[in-house]
Amino acid sequence: MAVPSVWTMVSDSRTEGPITMPASGAVTRSTLRQQIADALRDEVLAGRLQPGEEFTVKQIAEQYGVSATPVREALVDLSAQGLLDSDQHRGFRVHQFSVDDYRDMVEARMLVVDGIFRRHGRASARAAEPDVSRGVALVSIRRRGEAAVRAARAGDLDVLIGYDIRYWRELGRLVSANACIADFLHRLRVQAWVFSVPYLRSDRDVLGWLWSGHVELVDAITLGDAEAAVAVVRAYNAQSLEWADRLERPAR
């Protein structure tokens, strides 16, 4: 398993933007732990670490040129997020999600998103004055959505994944006052991409299955139209389930 240095991978992060160093310039164990976790997650999302691929703490530590402790902590973090499986005797392997797992992700995100969009719409309607910070956040989210749409229409998976994950993370934080819910949605988003990437990269009809409703969704939320926002996501989830069914159909 050839892995670039942790510093190269961190500077080339595609999902959360470049990771900045602490103001003091010092690299603490906690920041190194997060850098390694982010870098490995990006490798999985990029398809360079394949489902089922195995590696050990020692291998990662040697290739990154760091001590074993932050590597082990990073791998444990990724295991807690459902991206890796841990084997006491063999190390770690990239988790292999099934089509049924993906369907469960789609159902879970629909149930959660339906509720938080409707609640956010009611809260916005009751607000006596415009929320300036909300408006600024929506402008930022819309820009990410526009970039995601361009990438989806161009079939650029690497760019799309980065913007899409950031878009949904910021949107989740905006519409839900509950950090646990926002984190849960983010985890589902990453897991869904981890499942999807190997299939999408080998799909000649990939443009037909990349969702590009980001701008339509954020516009509905900006207008406080919860029903329209829910309708956009329901259509997206229906497309996702149709794609899952297609994966199980015999190739012709």
Secondary structure, 3 states (H helix, E strand, C coil): CCCCCHHHHHHCCCCCCCCCCCCCCCCCHHHHHHHHHHHHHHHHHCCCCCCCCEECHHHHHHHHCCCHHHHHHHHHHHHHCCCEEEECCCEEEECCCCHHHHHHHHHHHHHHHHHHHHHHHHHHHHCCCCCHHHHHHHHHHHHHHHHHHHHHHHCCHHHHHHHHHHHHHHHHHHHCCCHHHHHHHHHHHHHHHHHHHHHHHCCCCHHHCCCCCHHHHHHHHHCCCHHHHHHHHHHHHHHHHHHHHHHHCCCC
